Amino acid sequence: MKSTIKDVARLANVSISTVSRVLNNPEIVVPEKREKVLEAIQRLHYSPNALARGLIHKRTQTLGVLIPDISNLFYSAVLRGMEDAAHRSGNNLIICNTDNNRERRSSILSVLNEKQIDGVVWTSEPVDSGSYELFGKFGFPVVLAATHSLEFELPSVKIDEEQAAYDAAEYLIRRGHTRIGMISGPAADPISGHPRIRGFLRALDDYGIEGDAQSNIEYGKYHFENSYTAMSKLYAKLPDMTAVFASSDERALAAISFLHDNRIKVPDDISVISFDNTRMAGMSTPRLTAVAQPLYDIGYLAVAKLIGLINGEPPQQLRTYVAHSIVERDSVSDRGAGGF
């Protein structure tokens, strides 16, 4: 039978309130009694009830994490960073898959509120007004990871999406490519769609490369099948392209698969650069050159910022932008002498 706080008090010959003080504020208990209680706890293998301790401190040491699609490899590294930060601060995570569905998000937030979580990390998706109203209604702090909100004053951690896409296109241009296509998420996506499209087109314009959204970009959902179709449409309207910027690793793998099926060699005929640098980027053939997001750091810093809010510490930066980089592998080759 599991030992109770009463058993500890009886064995240590102290009151239940003394045991409680040893568990929660040991510094105020005289050393002699504190040692007797700790010895009793060890002998009885007593484990304090987490819910009861949560009621005392008005915390559950539990954080909610909302993720649009748990099957996406992007989130494995982000979650690893979150989990490490949570563990280090004595917290646990409840991971919730929203399936990019507004009603489901609202339902999840309500359930998390019922479970009296201490705070929420909201990942990747834009924040709509309905969700923001729920944040205020439930009163828990929220930090955004791999997304941000310019409409609402919510702390966030992410990269500069537009600049990262600009750097991807510039990398191809500096390798000598002047006919460059892009397969992208929906243009209306304010997080990973529109900013990356804007960065790509800005790089073409800055370097005097011919191209526009209609001729050089094909859009679709982020899944492999949708991206394969997008790549086929892009190749049909831009058959002389020598390079493709895919706005995620999964899209890049779909592009390579299409090219392989049509006997087009990568990178000899068409180079491919991807975005994210998840584990799959180093597993493909050829291995992907990619814009790397510091996924672990995004997750870790988001939880660390949330813990600070829970502890009453305002963030030093409302919107934190972490540095991206380009990881060179095998999917991009030089085309001509370049000249830039």
N, C-alpha and C positions, 0 to 999 in steps of 0.2 A: 504494500500500500504506500502511496506517495506521502511523504512527510509534509506537514503543514507548519505554518508559522507558530501555531500553538505548541507543537511538538518541540520546536527549537527553543521557545521560551521556557517550557517545562524542563528540558535537559540543562539549559544554561542557568536555570533558577533566576530568571528575570521576567519582567513584564513583556507582554506582546508589543507594547509601544516602544520599549527599549530595542527589541529586535528590529522593529520598523525603522527606528532612528539609525541603527547600525547599517541597515541596507540603503538608506536614502541620504543620511547626513552623518556619516561615521565620525567626523571630526568633533561633533558635539557630545559624543559619548566618552566617558572616562575610559582610559586604556584597559583597566582590569575587566570591566564588563564587556567591552568591545571584543577582547580576546576570547572570553568565555562564549560569547555569541558566535563568533567566527568558528571556533572549535566545534560547537554544536552543529552549525551549518554543514561543516565538512563531514562530521560523523554521520549525520542523517542524510547526506547527499541532497540537501534541500535546495530547490530551485524556486525563486520568487515568481509569483504569478505576474506575467507581463501585463495583462489587462489591468490588474489591481495597481501595479506601479504606474501604469499610464494614467489612471484616474488621479493618483496622487500628484503627479507632475503635470497633468493636463496635456500629456503627449502620448502617442502610441509608438513612437520611433519607427513609423511606417510612412513611406513615400509612394505616391502613385506615379506611374509613368505611362503616358498615352503614346502609342505608336500606330501609324497608319496601316502598316502591313508587316507583321512579324516574320513573314517568310523572306523578306528582302534582306540579303546579306549585309546591306549597308548598316543595319541596326545591330548586328552581332558585336562589332567593335565599339559602337557607341554605348551599348548596354554594358559591355565589359568595363568601360570607364565609369559608368554610373554605379555599377555594383561595387567596384573598388572604393569609390568615394563614399558610398553609403556604408559599407562595412567598416571603413576607417572611422566613421563618425558614430558607429553603433546603431545604424538604421537598417531597415529592410525595405525592399522594393516590392510593390505589386504592379506587375506589367500587364497592360491592357491593350488589346488590339482593336482599333477603332474601325478598321476596314474602310477608311476614308468616308465614313457615313456620319452625317450631322446628328441624326437621331440617336445613333449608337454612342457617339461622343457624349451627348447630354445625359444619356442613361448611365454611362460609366462614371461621369462626374458625380451624379447623384448617389451611386453605390459607394464610391470612394468617400463621399461626405458622410454617409451612414456608418462607414467603418472608422470614421474619425481619424483619417490620415492627417499627417502634419503638413503636407504640401504636395504639389504636383509638378512634374516635369512634362511639358507639352512638346512633342517632337514633330518636326518637319512641316506640319500643316499650318496654313495661315489661321489666325484667330478671328472667328466671326463674332459679331456683336452679341449673339445669343449666348455663346460660351463665355464671353467676357462678363456678361451679366450674372452668369452662374458663379463665376469666380467671386464676384462681390457678394452674392447671396450667401455662399457657403463660407466665405471668409478665410480660406486657406491661401497661403502664398503660392505663386506660380512662376516658374522660370521656363523660358522657351529654349529648346536645343535644336540646332540645325534649321532654325527658322527665326523670324523676328516679327515685330509689329511696329509699324510707324504710326498707326492710328491710336494704339493704346500704350500706356507707359508700363510695359512689362519687361523685366530683365531678360536678356537673351545672350546666347553664345552661338556663333556661327562664323563662317568665312564670308568674304566679300565675293558673292556669286558672280557679279558682273566682271570684276577684275580677274577672277580665276578663268572665266570663259575667254576674256580678252587675251590672257596670257597663253591659253591653249591655241588660239588662232594665230597669235604672233609667233609661237613656237613653230607652227607649220610654215608660216610665211618665211621665217628666217632659215628654214631648211630648203627653201626654194619653191614652195608650192604657191601657185597663183589661181588655181581652179579648185576651190575648197567648198565642200558641202557640209551640212550639219543635219543630224537627226536629233530632234528635241522633244521634250514633253510639251503639253498644251501651252500655247502662247499666253493663255489667260492665267496660268499658274504664277502667282506673284513671288514664289520662293525659288523654285528651280527651273521655271519656264522662262518667263519674260526677262529676268535679269541676265540669264546666260545667253539668251538670244541677243539682247542688247549689247553685251560685251563682245560677242562674236562679230556682229555687224559693225561695231565701232572699230574693231581691229582691221577689218577689211577696208573700211573707209579711210582710216589713218594711214594705211600703207598704199592707198590708191588701187586696191584690188577690186575688180568688177564683181558685183554681187548684191543681192537684195533678199528680203525675207521670202518673197514668192519664188524666186528662181533657185536659191541656194539652200533652202531649209525645208525639211519635211517633218511633220508633227505626228505624234501618236502617244498612246499610253506607254508606261515604262516597262511593261512586260515584254519578254523576249519575242513572242509571236507578233505583237503590235509593232515592235521595233524592226523586225525582219521585213514586214510589209512596208514600213516607212522607208527602209533602205532600198527596197526594190523600186519604190516610186521616185526616190531621189535619184537613183542611177538612171531611170528612164528619162528624167528631165535634165540631168546634168551628166551625160555619158562621158564627157572629156575630163571629168574631175580627177585629180591626182591625190586628193586627201579628203578624209572625212573626220569631223569632230562629232563624237557621240557624247551626249550629255549625261551618260551614266555608263558604268561598266557593263551592265546587262545589255544596254543598247549597242555598245561596242561589240560585244560578242555576237549579237544578232547581225550586225553589219558584216563582221568577218564570216559568219556562217553563210550569209547570202552571197558574198563575194566568192567564197570557196565553192558553193554549189554552181556558180556560173563560171568557174575556172578562171577567176581573176585573182592574181597573187597579191598577198599582203606581206610585206610592204612594197614589193617590186613594182606592181601596177598601181595600187592605191594604198596610201598610208592611212592608218587609223589611230586617233588619239582619243582616250576616254576620260571620264570624270568620276571621281570618288576614290579610286585606288583601294577597293575592297580586296579581300583575299583572292577572289577569282581573277583579278588582274594579272597575277603572277602565275596562274594555272593554265591560261589559254595557249594556243599555238597559232601565231606567235604570241609571246607574252606582251601584255599591253603597256605601251607608254601612256601615262595617265596624269591628270591633274589630281594631286593627292590632298584630300581633306584629312586633317588630324582627328580622325573619328573618335579615338579613345579620349583625346583631350577634350573634345566637345562634350562628351558624356560626363567626364570627370568634373570639368569646370561648371557644368550646369547644375550638378548635384551639390557641389561645394557652394555655389552661389545660393542655392535653395536653402541649404543648412544655415548659411549666414542670415538669410531672411527670417527663418524660423527662430533663430537666436536673437532677433531684434537688431541685426546689424545691416544697415542699408548698403547696397552694393557700391563699390568704388566707381564702377562703370555700369550704366544702365544697359547699354548694348556693347557686348564684348565681341570683337572681331579677331579670330585667330588666323595665323598665317597658313596659306596653302603653299604647295610646291609642285614641281613637275618631276615625276619619276620616269627616267628614260629606260626603256626596255627594247623590244624588238619590232614593234608594229609601225614604226615611222622610219622612213629612209629619206635621204636627200633627193631633191629633184632639180637637176641643173646646177648652176653656180649660185643661185640665190640672188645676191646683190643688195640685200638690205642690211 
